[in-house]
């Protein structure tokens, strides 16, 4: 699933250990997330699902 997909890292990942960050990509209407040091594990979600996850984490789950 992760081959041939344009993954993007946050600009905050350029300093320090840049190999340890969350990467995002879009493929066929789905948002994909993975950790850069574990690229074979990919989570697929929607924009609504990602927004809910971010809200949940921000609110202290």
Phi and psi in degrees as a GROMACS rama.xvg file:
@    title "Ramachandran Plot"
@    xaxis  label "Phi"
@    yaxis  label "Psi"
@TYPE xy
-88.1732  -3.18249  UNK-2
-81.0071  139.952  UNK-3
74.0838  15.0419  UNK-4
-105.72  137.773  UNK-5
-84.3433  98.4805  UNK-6
-83.812  145.042  UNK-7
-125.195  138.208  UNK-8
-106.548  155.947  UNK-9
-64.8707  148.113  UNK-10
-64.5081  -19.8335  UNK-11
-70.4864  -14.2544  UNK-12
-82.466  -4.27835  UNK-13
-73.2245  -20.6948  UNK-14
-101.427  158.117  UNK-15
67.3923  -136.848  UNK-16
-85.9713  82.4142  UNK-17
-66.8307  -10.7733  UNK-18
-85.1425  1.64439  UNK-19
-124.934  79.3092  UNK-20
-153.948  167.215  UNK-21
-85.0277  136.721  UNK-22
-117.078  146.615  UNK-23
-122.88  149.949  UNK-24
-152.369  161.424  UNK-25
-119.982  137.292  UNK-26
-149.986  119.247  UNK-27
52.0271  45.4689  UNK-28
78.1957  7.81664  UNK-29
-117.197  141.772  UNK-30
-92.0592  135.749  UNK-31
-116.676  139.574  UNK-32
-128.098  144.183  UNK-33
-155.424  161.572  UNK-34
-95.3193  133.235  UNK-35
-61.9525  -27.0466  UNK-36
-89.6503  3.8163  UNK-37
-140.259  60.9816  UNK-38
-66.2001  -16.336  UNK-39
-80.794  -12.9758  UNK-40
-97.3353  113.872  UNK-41
-124.581  134.272  UNK-42
-105.129  128.523  UNK-43
-105.559  136.583  UNK-44
-151.664  -178.029  UNK-45
-107.263  171.004  UNK-46
-59.7057  -40.1596  UNK-47
-64.4138  -42.6683  UNK-48
-64.9843  -41.3358  UNK-49
-65.857  -41.8026  UNK-50
-61.3058  -40.6947  UNK-51
-65.1888  -40.8917  UNK-52
-62.3488  -45.929  UNK-53
-62.7207  -43.5478  UNK-54
-60.054  -44.0159  UNK-55
-61.5902  -45.5408  UNK-56
-68.3465  -41.4548  UNK-57
-63.7681  -35.8827  UNK-58
-81.5114  3.27835  UNK-59
87.9329  19.03  UNK-60
